[in-house]
Amino acid sequence: MKTDLTDTTASKINKALVKARRAIGTPAVGMVLTLVIVTDEENAYDALKAAGDASREHPSRTLVVIKRVSRSPRDRTQSRLDAEVRVGADAGTGETVVLRLHGEVVDHAQSVVLPLLLPDAPVVVWWPVNAPLDPANDPLGALAQRRVTDTYACEQPVKELAARADAYTPGDTDLSWTRITPWRSMLAAALDQVACQVQAVEVEGEEFNPSCELLAMWLADRLDVPVRRTRSAGPGLTAVRMDTDCGPIVLDRADGSLATLAVQGQPKRAVALKRRDTAELIAEELRRLDPDDTYASALRYGVERLKQENGGDAPAKGERDAGGRNAGEREAVPAPVESVAQGPAAEATAEAPVKRAAAK
């Protein structure tokens, strides 16, 4: 059931919600949280569809805040609020209110959203695009226990990660971090199977993919070993190679769907590691409303620190380095200090990256 309200108020929207619930025969409110989506007209459909799919797992009241751009000075001084109320089959398993703000009310979106929040229920704010640099101090972000951004949608995602680290507040998270949950789980499970010491790691993926940077920072932060970030044609993350004193551990996903896990001394295994859509990502984030300390620790490790330890950006596959070698060909890199291990470990050292000495 859909109800259109033009030039309305928050009070009238609440009355329309009660009337719509009664009309479809469900007067009781069974939602577990309020999801506020702050977006534009271009991305509103995709965000709303993802939220609707996620509502099957998390019944919620979804408030979509669309700030309309006023083209003339006269329009910018005239405030207007238009709303579309959806209940029943048109709103998944919850309720949806699409709010279109015009004029001066654009700068006071929190005053429109506040009366529509479910009482005594958590609030999550999600910016699919154009997220503020400091979500916690944003007027809408201040209403929420969890604030979800997506650096993958930014023009300069790697620089955006640095800004996120500077402004991090408990409760902040990013869908670029959520995308690597299966990778983190698989790598942790692989290390649990062996009693080996990790010596170096290589993370391979697309150049402008913040998930690759976050995974590299997480590994560097948790393992306290050199982590080399290399580029590939994608899609997304393509491989992680861990050099251990027992031999290499490789998780390789070339097609974005099926990965291969190779552990020294064990047969290779096929692993389902498909790229997930936005509905699955936002559903995962709604499962937990407490601060993500692991994300905070990885984020604060720092993009610049990762670059410094890499000695600069690595060339992508298919490119030629200064010596004319193909970057896609993995050649043995002589260790600057350590002696070369013998036996199976020697083969691992020949293929694994070695941390470059920092330039003095």
N, C-alpha and C positions, 0 to 999 in steps of 0.2 A: 504494500500500500504506500502510495506517495502523496505527499501534501506539499504544494508550493505556497510559500508565503513571501510576498513582496513588500518591501519597506516595513519590516516588522521589528519586533523586540524579543529579548530573551524570554520574557514572561509569556508572550504569545506562542513561542516555540515550545515551551514546557507544556502549555495547555494542549497544543497540537499533538505532542507525544502521548499524553494521557488519553486523548480522544482516539488516536490511532490504535493504541493498545486495546482499548475497549472494543473498538470496531472489529478487530480480528479475534477477539475473545481471549486475550492474554493480558489481563490487568496487572498481574504480578511482575515485578522487576527481578530478573534472575541474572543480571550482568555482574561480572566479577571485577571489572575495572573500567576506566574511561581512557580511551585512546584518542589523543588529539593529533591530527595530521596537519602540518603546516606546509602548504605547497602552492603551486600556481595552476592555472588552467591547463597548461600543456601536460603536466604530469599528474593531474588529479585523478584521471580515469585509472591509470595503472596502480597508483597508490591505493585507491579505494577498492579496486579489485583484489589486491593483495591482502588488505585488511579484512575484506569480506571472507576470503578463504581462511585466513587465520582465526576468524571468529568462530569457526566450527570447533576449534580447540579451546578458544578463550572467548566465551560470550561477553561482549563488551558494548558500551555506548561509544560509537565512533563519531567524533566531531572533526569535520574537514574544514579547515580555515583557509579560504582562498582570498588573498588580498588583490583586489582588482586595481589596475593602474588607471588613474584619472588622466585624461589627455588634455584637458583645458584647466586654467586656473579656477574657473567658476565651479567645475566639477569637484576640484580638490577641496573646496570649502563646504560642500554639501555632503553630509553623512547619510548613508543608507545601508541597511542590512537586509539582504535577501536570503531566504533559507529554503531548503528542500528537505522535508522530513520523510524518512523511509523506515518502515516497520514491516516485519513479516518476511516474506520470501525475497523482497527487494533489498533486505539488509542482512542477509545471512542468518545467524542465530542471535543477533542483537538488535541494536537500533543505530541508525545512521542519520546524522544531521549535516548537510552541506551548507556551510555559511559563506556567503560572498559579501565581502566588506568593500564599501565604496567611500571615497572621500576621507575626512578626518578620522573616522572610526578605524581606519587601517592602522593607525598608530596606537590604538587602544584596544587591540584584539582581546587582551586578557579580561577586559570588563564585559565582553560578550560571552566569553567561554566560561568564566567563573560561575555564573548562575546555572549553567547547563551540566556541570560536573555531577556525577553520581555521589550522593552523600556516603561518607564512611567507606569509600572505595579508592584504591590506588589510582594514580594518574600517570600515564606515560605519554610523553610528547615525542613525535617522530617527524623529522625533517627529511623527506626523500631527496630534496635538492635545496640549495641555497641556505644551508644551515648557518646560524651565527657562529662567530669565532669563539664565543664564550656562552655555550648553551645554558649554563646554570644561572647566569645573570640576565638572560633574556626574559622579558616579562611573562611570556608563556612558559618558558622552561622553569621559571621559579615556582610554578604551580605543581610541578611533577616530581615524583620520586625517581623516575627513570627518564633519561633523555637520550634518544637514539638519533644518530646522524649517519651519513654515508659518504665517506671521503672518495669513494669510487666515482661519485657523480660530480666531483669538483674538477675544475679546469686544471689545477696543479695539485693532484692528490698527495704527492710526497711532501710538499711544503705544507699542505693542510694538516698532515700528521704532526708536524712540529708545532703548529699553532694549537692543536688539540692537547698536546703534552703540556704546553705552557698554561693553558686554561683549564686543565682537568679538575673536575670536582667529583667526589664520590656519587655515583649514580649515572655518570656519563658512559656511553658505550657507542660502538660504531658497527655497522653491518659488514664492513671490511674485516673486522675481527671475527664476526659471527661466521663468515664464509670459510674460515680456516679451522673451525671446530673439528670436522672429521679428520683433517690432516694432523692436528695436534693429538687427537685420540689415537690415531694409527701409529704415529711416531712414538708416543709414550708406550703403547702396547708392544711395539717392536723392541724397544730398549728393555722392557721388562722380561723379555724372553732370553736375554743374554747377560752374562756377567762381565761386561766389558767397559772400558773407559773410553769415552768419546774424546777424540783429539782435534777434529776439525769438521766443519759442516759447510755444505754448499746448498744454497737455495736458488732454484732456477725458475724464472717466470717472466711474464710480460714486463715491459719497461715501466709503464705508468700504471701499475697495479699495486695499490697500497696494501693489499692482503699479503703480497710477497714480502714487503718491507716489515709488516707486523710479525709474520712468521719468523723471519730472520732475526728480528729483535727479541722475540720470545725465546728462540733457541739460544741466542747469545746470552740473554739474561739468566736463563735457567741452567744452562750447561757450563757457562763461563769458559767458552772456547772460542777460537776464531771462527767467524761465520762469513763466508764469501757469498755475495749476492751477484748472480749472473743473469743475463737477459736471454730470453727466447722469444719465439713468435707466438707463444701461447697455444691454446687459450688458457688464460689465467695462470695459476701455478702449474708447472709441468713436472718438476722433480725436486726431491730433497736427497742429498747424499751425505751420509755421516761416516766419517773415517774413524774407526775404533781400533784398539790394540788387538782385537780378535778378527778384524776384517771389515769390509765395507757393509753398510746397511743402506739400501737404495729403495726409495719409494718414487716410482716413475709413472706419470700420467700424461701421455702424449696427446690423447684425443679428448680430454675433458670429461670423460665418462668412466672408463675402466683403467685402474692402475695396477701396477705390478710391484709387489713387495719382494725384495731379494735380500736375504740375510746370509752371511757367510756360513757355509756348512749345512744350509737347509735348502729344500727345493723352493723354487720361485712360486709365489701365490698370486692369483688374480684377486683384486680387491675392488668392490664397487665404491667409487669415489666421484660420483657425478656432480656437476655444478648445480647447485640448488637455486630455485627461483626465489623471488622476494617474499612470497607468502610463507615459505618454509623458514626463511631467515627471521622475519618479524615474529612468527609464531615461537621460534626458539627464544628470542629475546623476552617475550612476554611470560615465559615460564619462570623466570627469576626476576625479582624486583629489588634484590639486595645489591650493594656495590660489587663490581667485579674487580677484585684486587689484582688478579693475574693480568688482566688487560691494563690496569694502571701501571703495574711494574714493567710490562713490556713496552708500553708507550713512553714511559719516562726514561727507558734505556737510551732513546734518542736516535733519530735518523742520521744526524750529523756524526754521531759517534760511530754508527755502523759504517758510514762512508769513510771515515778516517781509518778504521781498522781494515777496510778493503783497499786502502791506498788509492782511492778514486774509483770511478764507475768502470765496471767490466764491460767489454764489448759484447754485443749481441751475437747470436748464432748467425753465421753467414757473413759477418763483417770480418775485416782483416785488421790485425793489430799492427803495431809499428814494425814488427819483424816480418810482416807478410804472411803470417800463419792464419789459418781459418779459425775463428773463435769457436766454432762448433766442434772442432777437433780437440779432444781433451788429451793433452800431453803431460808427461810427468814434469812436475815442478820441483826442482831441487830444494830441499829444506835448507834454510840459512844456517842453522845451528845443529838441530837434532841429527842423530845418526839414523840411518835407514834400517827399519826393522827387517828381520829375517822371516822366511816362510810365508804363510798366507798374509801376514800383516804387511809384508813388502809389496804384495800386489795391491793392497788397499792404499798404501802410501803413494804408489805410482799413479793411481787414478784420482785420489782425493785432493782437494785444494789445500794449499798451505798458506797460512797467514803471511802477508808481505811485511817486510820490515818497515817500520814507520820512517819516513824521510826526516832526517835531522835538519 
